[in-house]
Amino acid sequence: MPYLLKLLIVLTFIIKMLQLLITSPLIAIVVLVVVVGMWKLFKPTVDSPIFQKRVRKFKRLKRGYFSFVFIVTLYILTFLLPFLVTDRALVVYYEKDVNGKMVGEYYFPCVKMYQGKFFNLDGRDKYKSPNYRNLKIKWEKEKSKNWVMLPIYPFSPNELLLLELSNETGKKVKAVKANTALSPEKKTAMLKVLEANRFPPTKPNFKSNILGTDDRGRDVFARLIYGFQISISFALMVTTITYIFGIFIGSLLGYYGGKFDLIMQRFVEIWSTIPFLYTIIIISSILVPNFWLLIGIMCLFKWMGMTYYIRAEFLREKAKDYVSAAISIGASDAKIIFKHILPNALTPVISFAPFSIVANISALVSLDFLGFGLPAPTPSWGELLVQGKANMLSPWLAGAPLGAMFITLMLVTFIGEAVREAFDPKEYSRLR
């Protein structure tokens, strides 16, 4: 992996942990403990020569490796979305009169909210956050020394653009009506197109909303990008938590066997028969679903699959000589399970992880589409698909999330195929 990508991953983790410490200290502590514990547990495996051989083979599989680099880089960049895709300005320079002297000050709306009165706005804009796009246009027309630095894409996922769209279209309508050079037929056709685009959902426009707006006047591209971050974060968290539970329970079943294995296997089978969708419907009728609640529900029903694979690996590995040697020298059960057997049983974990991520992304989109997912106005791909279904004459509403899902799931599948080939136990094995 390129060193720059490693640095980005570390910096992103630090930034995310600092955000969690501010918003949810308890969750931040739990995440930190889990990450440190997993690092200590898997570090010997990562440093082993056989693992390094597998990593080198993965890098030689260009389609999967480049897909991995691309999607990881894109995911890391999504943590900078508050500075890249937002309706808040990055920097504002404004000169105000102080004792008869014009004094300039710098403001940073991307990290702190300012009211309109800070920039001498009045009326209804005085006590609310200003529209920095309009503020920039206003100061440029006035040719003042004040200036606004906008982000790369100056729209937020939850910003309502109803008034702005109506005003902009109204100006164009007046300009067309005042244009005497146009024939009556052409003028009528242009006015018809403008009036159709006055209210949302509006068509893609590369000068402003590159993927158009949804039926509530919100920018589709902004919601698509933020939805990508939420989908990947959700899938990674669910996969990680379910794999931790699945590995832990499966290793105990496979190592101890006997009556413990028999009883716990029946419990796992009974738990597997609980209908997932009905449970979601019941819980959604009692509680309002949110990001963490959905993760908890998904983890309750997704941990069983990995249990079977780890149990089978442990049943095979515990019969080998190195386990007998560890028992004979008095090693504890925990040490034998997690230090000796588990590193040799990780092949199914690593091989199935990308496909589990694909399944969890699809599950979240499906829940959002059915109305049992993330609450409004959270940006999500499933919610955009619902709008696309309700507005069949606005194909960009359904086409944008479907295209994003297709590309994302295809890249993750490429990664999964490369990982499965690189970690094939028939080619590289720790112990035969």
Secondary structure by P-SEA (a helix, b strand, c coil): ccaaaaaaaaaaaaaaaaaaaaccaaaaaaaaaaaaaaaaaaccccccaaaaaaaaaaaaaaaaaaaaaaaaaaaaaaaaccccccccccbbbbbbbcccbbbbbbbbccccccccccccccccccccccaaaaaaaaaaaacccbbbbbccccccccccaaaaaaaaaaaaaaaaaacccccaaaaaaaaaaaaaaccccccccccccccccccccccaaaaaaaaaaaaaaaaaaaaaaaaaaaaaaaaaaaacccaaaaaaaaaaaaaaaccaaaaaaaaaacccccaaaaaaaaaaccaaaaaaaaaaaaaaaaacaaaaaaaaaccccccccccccccccaaaaaaaaaaaaaaaaaaaaaaaaaccccccccccaaaaaaaaaaccccccaaaaaaaaaaaaaaaaaaaaaaaaaaaccccccccc
